[in-house]
Amino acid sequence: MSRVGRLLAALVVLLAGCGSNKASGNAKGPSKFTGVLRYYPLEPGMQWSFMLRESPSLPGLLVVTKVVAFDGAFAELRTGTSTKALRVGPDGILREPQHTYLLRWPIVAGAKWPTSPGATMEVTAVDRQVTVDAGTFEGCVETTERFGGDEAKVLRTTFCPDVGPVLLEATALGLEGGPVTQRATLRAFGPGQIIAPDKKADP
């Protein structure tokens, strides 16, 4: 896997994605989640599955992340053998133990905050429409994390109401020196269920 692919896989694990549900549009009816949790609905058993691709012509890699515990303040998420922690408060969702915001509340276009040393997160869109394998979603929020001021090393994540992360895009310098962007797209989400492999993408 290339450096960009590793960066993208690491981000999926960090977001710590799945059920076989698919949807056209966001969840119907009143939401059971409020505040920042509408954009990352954490509850025990919730899962998201992503298809990671370094190139449309290459086989994809299915990555599943599951919320294994959430007490209203701390969430434990597992992707494969990797476990990550998130802390939820009235001012947003933080990555732990880094204690840096993944999402800050309220979500406002143009808002910025520091993440890892030399990196900055920015809310770059607040009303996106996104279509992925799992469906078409509206009212989505896009965050962009830039590392060391290097525009060629960027992580973009799109969160949709009552769904969570649906699209992740990692851009870094490729082997030939130019920027290369690779994506992880949401394939399914919901309470824990068995997900069949993508036979078309992964023969």
Backbone torsions as a table, in degrees:
resi	resn	phi	psi	omega
1	MET	NA	137.9	-177.4
2	SER	-72.7	173.5	178.5
3	ARG	-61.7	-39.5	178.3
4	VAL	-64.7	-42.5	178.9
5	GLY	-61.6	-41.0	178.8
6	ARG	-65.4	-38.3	178.6
7	LEU	-63.3	-42.9	-179.9
8	LEU	-66.7	-44.4	178.6
9	ALA	-61.4	-39.7	179.2
10	ALA	-64.2	-35.7	179.5
11	LEU	-68.0	-41.1	177.8
12	VAL	-60.2	-43.5	178.1
13	VAL	-63.2	-41.2	-178.8
14	LEU	-64.1	-39.8	177.8
15	LEU	-66.6	-20.5	-179.0
16	ALA	16.3	NA	NA
17	GLY	NA	NA	NA
18	CYS	NA	159.1	-179.7
19	GLY	-73.5	171.6	179.3
20	SER	-94.9	14.6	-179.3
21	ASN	-71.5	142.5	169.8
22	LYS	-129.4	152.9	-176.4
23	ALA	-142.2	150.2	171.0
24	SER	-111.1	102.5	-173.0
25	GLY	92.6	170.7	-178.7
26	ASN	-73.9	170.1	-178.4
27	ALA	-56.2	141.2	-178.6
28	LYS	-87.6	155.5	177.3
29	GLY	81.5	177.3	-178.8
30	PRO	-64.9	144.9	-178.9
31	SER	-82.0	144.1	174.8
32	LYS	-83.7	-7.9	-177.7
33	PHE	-109.3	149.9	178.1
34	THR	-130.7	165.0	177.7
35	GLY	58.6	-142.3	-174.9
36	VAL	-66.3	-24.1	-179.4
37	LEU	-67.4	-15.6	174.9
38	ARG	-63.9	-28.8	-177.5
39	TYR	-96.2	-8.1	173.3
40	TYR	-148.9	80.1	-172.5
41	PRO	-71.8	88.6	-178.1
42	LEU	-84.6	124.4	170.6
43	GLU	-159.7	147.9	-177.5
44	PRO	-54.3	132.9	179.1
45	GLY	92.9	-15.0	178.3
46	MET	-66.6	137.5	-179.5
47	GLN	-137.0	155.6	173.1
48	TRP	-133.9	137.4	174.3
49	SER	-116.9	133.4	-178.8
50	PHE	-119.5	145.1	170.5
51	MET	-103.0	114.1	178.5
52	LEU	-91.2	131.5	177.5
53	ARG	-136.3	130.2	174.4
54	GLU	-84.2	-19.4	179.1
55	SER	-161.5	142.7	177.6
56	PRO	-57.9	-22.9	-177.6
57	SER	-88.1	-7.6	-177.5
58	LEU	-103.8	154.1	176.6
59	PRO	-59.3	149.0	178.6
60	GLY	-91.7	166.8	178.3
61	LEU	-120.9	121.9	179.9
62	LEU	-84.0	125.1	179.8
63	VAL	-122.5	127.3	-178.2
64	VAL	-117.0	130.6	177.3
65	THR	-120.8	137.3	-175.4
66	LYS	-130.4	139.7	172.0
67	VAL	-81.3	109.9	-177.5
68	VAL	-92.9	-17.1	177.6
69	ALA	-160.7	141.9	174.4
70	PHE	-157.8	122.0	-177.5
71	ASP	-107.9	14.4	-178.0
72	GLY	97.1	-18.0	179.2
73	ALA	-125.4	-42.0	-179.4
74	PHE	-120.9	135.5	178.5
75	ALA	-120.5	139.1	173.9
76	GLU	-111.8	125.9	-177.4
77	LEU	-123.1	140.7	-175.4
78	ARG	-125.9	132.2	173.4
79	THR	-127.0	109.7	-174.7
80	GLY	62.6	-123.2	178.1
81	THR	-97.9	2.5	-177.7
82	SER	-96.0	135.7	178.7
83	THR	-121.5	135.6	178.2
84	LYS	-128.0	157.6	-179.8
85	ALA	-120.7	141.5	173.7
86	LEU	-126.1	145.5	175.3
87	ARG	-116.5	133.0	-177.1
88	VAL	-110.9	129.3	177.3
89	GLY	-139.4	177.9	-179.9
90	PRO	-63.8	-19.0	-178.4
91	ASP	-101.8	5.8	175.1
92	GLY	139.2	-168.9	179.7
93	ILE	-112.9	127.2	-178.7
94	LEU	-113.6	145.4	170.0
95	ARG	-80.8	135.8	177.7
96	GLU	-123.2	145.0	8.7
97	PRO	-88.1	7.6	-179.0
98	GLN	-63.0	-26.8	-178.3
99	HIS	57.6	46.1	176.2
100	THR	-122.1	146.2	-176.0
101	TYR	-73.2	132.1	167.5
102	LEU	-86.9	-43.4	174.0
103	LEU	-139.7	134.1	176.4
104	ARG	-106.6	144.5	-179.3
105	TRP	-116.8	137.0	1.0
106	PRO	-73.6	154.4	180.0
107	ILE	-84.5	120.2	-176.0
108	VAL	-131.7	132.7	178.4
109	ALA	-58.1	133.3	178.7
110	GLY	89.7	-8.7	178.9
111	ALA	-63.9	140.8	-179.1
112	LYS	-133.2	151.5	174.0
113	TRP	-157.9	153.5	178.7
114	PRO	-74.1	148.0	174.7
115	THR	-118.7	-111.9	176.2
116	SER	-72.0	164.7	-178.8
117	PRO	-52.5	124.4	178.5
118	GLY	82.4	1.5	-178.2
119	ALA	-113.3	150.4	-179.3
120	THR	-135.6	137.3	174.7
121	MET	-101.7	141.7	177.2
122	GLU	-137.8	140.2	172.0
123	VAL	-82.0	108.4	-172.6
124	THR	-101.3	-7.0	174.2
125	ALA	-161.8	148.3	-180.0
126	VAL	-128.5	1.6	-178.0
127	ASP	-145.4	50.4	-179.4
128	ARG	-83.0	148.7	166.6
129	GLN	-108.3	130.2	-174.4
130	VAL	-130.6	135.9	174.7
131	THR	-117.8	122.3	177.7
132	VAL	-133.4	-176.9	-180.0
133	ASP	-57.7	-33.1	-176.5
134	ALA	-76.3	-13.2	178.9
135	GLY	142.6	-171.2	176.8
136	THR	-111.1	129.3	-173.4
137	PHE	-128.2	145.6	-177.6
138	GLU	-121.3	164.7	178.1
139	GLY	67.5	31.1	-173.6
140	CYS	-87.3	154.5	-179.5
141	VAL	-109.0	133.7	176.7
142	GLU	-112.1	129.8	172.5
143	THR	-113.6	147.4	-179.8
144	THR	-127.8	120.6	179.2
145	GLU	-107.0	121.1	-179.7
146	ARG	-110.9	138.8	-174.3
147	PHE	-108.0	121.7	175.5
148	GLY	59.8	24.4	-179.0
149	GLY	71.9	8.2	-177.8
150	ASP	-88.7	107.8	-178.6
151	GLU	-65.2	-15.5	179.8
152	ALA	-87.3	-0.8	176.1
153	LYS	-127.9	95.2	-170.6
154	VAL	-137.1	141.9	173.4
155	LEU	-120.2	121.5	176.9
156	ARG	-113.5	132.5	179.9
157	THR	-129.0	134.8	177.6
158	THR	-112.0	122.7	178.5
159	PHE	-109.7	133.8	-179.2
160	CYS	-117.4	146.5	-176.7
161	PRO	-57.8	133.5	176.9
162	ASP	63.5	12.2	179.0
163	VAL	-121.8	-53.5	-175.4
164	GLY	109.3	-155.2	-179.7
165	PRO	-68.5	131.3	-179.4
166	VAL	-120.7	-22.6	-176.9
167	LEU	-147.5	129.4	176.9
168	LEU	-127.2	132.5	-178.3
169	GLU	-130.2	125.1	179.5
170	ALA	-115.0	128.6	177.9
171	THR	-120.6	130.5	176.7
172	ALA	-151.9	172.4	179.1
173	LEU	-72.4	132.2	177.8
174	GLY	-84.5	-177.1	-177.4
175	LEU	-62.9	-28.1	-178.7
176	GLU	-92.9	6.6	174.3
177	GLY	94.9	-14.0	179.0
178	GLY	-92.2	161.6	-179.8
179	PRO	-69.4	140.1	178.0
180	VAL	-127.2	130.9	179.5
181	THR	-113.8	132.2	177.8
182	GLN	-130.6	155.9	-166.4
183	ARG	-129.9	151.4	167.3
184	ALA	-122.2	121.2	-177.1
185	THR	-114.6	142.8	-178.5
186	LEU	-70.2	127.6	178.8
187	ARG	-100.2	-35.2	-180.0
188	ALA	-162.3	161.5	179.4
189	PHE	-156.4	160.7	177.8
190	GLY	134.3	-170.2	177.9
191	PRO	-59.1	153.4	-173.8
192	GLY	-55.0	124.4	175.6
193	GLN	-144.6	166.8	178.7
194	ILE	-80.4	131.7	-179.5
195	ILE	-109.2	122.8	176.6
196	ALA	-73.3	146.2	178.0
197	PRO	-65.4	155.5	177.7
198	ASP	-78.7	94.2	-173.8
199	LYS	-65.7	-31.8	-180.0
200	LYS	-68.9	-40.5	-177.8
201	ALA	-83.5	-27.6	-175.2
202	ASP	-128.2	77.7	-177.8
203	PRO	-63.3	NA	NA
